[in-house]
Amino acid sequence: EVQLVESGGGLVQPGGSLRLSCSASGFTFSNYAMNWVRQAPGKGLEWVSGINSGGATYYADSVKGRFAVSRDNAKNTLLLQMNSLKPEDTALYYCVSGYGMDYWGKGTLVTVSS
């Protein structure tokens, strides 16, 4: 059974940093592209960042230069380092597997507020 479990969310002040983690199981993690997708309160889903099996990274314009995605294949873990956080980054952040967005975690909530 595929499982994706996010952690690391919380309340942070504008300008602060958080690091999200996603623990993956039930599939060969190293073979799959992985993504972070977020949903702000009352809004639709927004793709944030992706990393392919070779380690190439991709970012939405809204987070480019502030967020960094990485993966640790030995630990089956996806990471998202978020710096210079803004109130508009407030959202539920999901870890999503594959180019087809096949499997989703339950999300971790990030709140950016003073």
N, C-alpha and C positions, 0 to 999 in steps of 0.2 A: 504494500500500500504506500503510495506516494504521500509524504508529509513535508510540509514547509511551515516552519515555526519562526515567526519574527520576534525580536526582542530589542530593547534599547530605547524605545520611545519614552517621552516624558515631557515635562514643562521646562522650557528654556527661555531666557530673555533674548530679545533681538540682538543680533551680533554674536550670539553664542554658538556652541557646537554640540553635536550629538553624533554618536556612531550607532547605526542600526546593524543588527546581525540577523541572518536567516539560516537556521539549521535545516538541512535537507536530508531526507532518507527515503528509501524505497525505489530508488533509481540510480543509474550511474551518473552521478552529479558532474563529473569531469567532462562528460560527453555533451553536455547541454549548455546552450546559451541560457542566461538568466537575466531577469529584469526586476526593476523596482517600478511600481505603479502606485500613484497616490490618488486619494479622493478627498478634496476639501469639503467642509460642511456645506451641504446644499448644492454641491457642484458635481459634475461628471468625473469620470476617470481620466487621469492624465499620466501618460507614460513619462517616467522621470529619467531612467538610465538603464543601460544594458551592458552586458559583457558576454562575449562569445567564448566558445570552448578554448580558443587560442589565447584569450586574455585581452583581445581588442575591446575598447570601451567606447560607449556612445552616451550622449547626454542631450536632454531637452535644452533648448536655449535658455529657458527660465532658471536653470541650475548650473549651467556651464561655468566653470571657473570657481564654483563654490562647493560642489559635491564631487566626491570621488568614489567610484565603485571598484571593488576588488573581490577576488575569490581565493579561498584556501581549499584546494581540491583534496588535500590530505585530511582535512577536517570536515569536508562536505558543507562548507560555510560560505555564504555570500555576505559581503559587507557593504555598507554605504556610510562613508564619512561625510557629514554635513557640517559645513562651516559658514560663517557669516549669515546665520539664519535670519529670515525675515518673517513678519507676521503672515504673509501670504504663503509661507511654506507649511502652515498649520494644516494637517491632514492626517488621514489614516493611510499608512504606508504598507503596501502589500509586496511580498516577494512572489514572483511569478516565474514559472519554468518554461523554457522553450520559446522558439520563434512563434509558435502557434498559441502561446499563452495558455498552455494546456492545464496547468495546475496552479492554484492560488493558496497562499496561506490565509490566516484569519486577520492579519494586519496588526500593526503596532501604531499607537496614536502619538503624534508629535504635535505639541502645542507651543507656539512661539508667541509669547506675550510678556509685557512688562507688568 
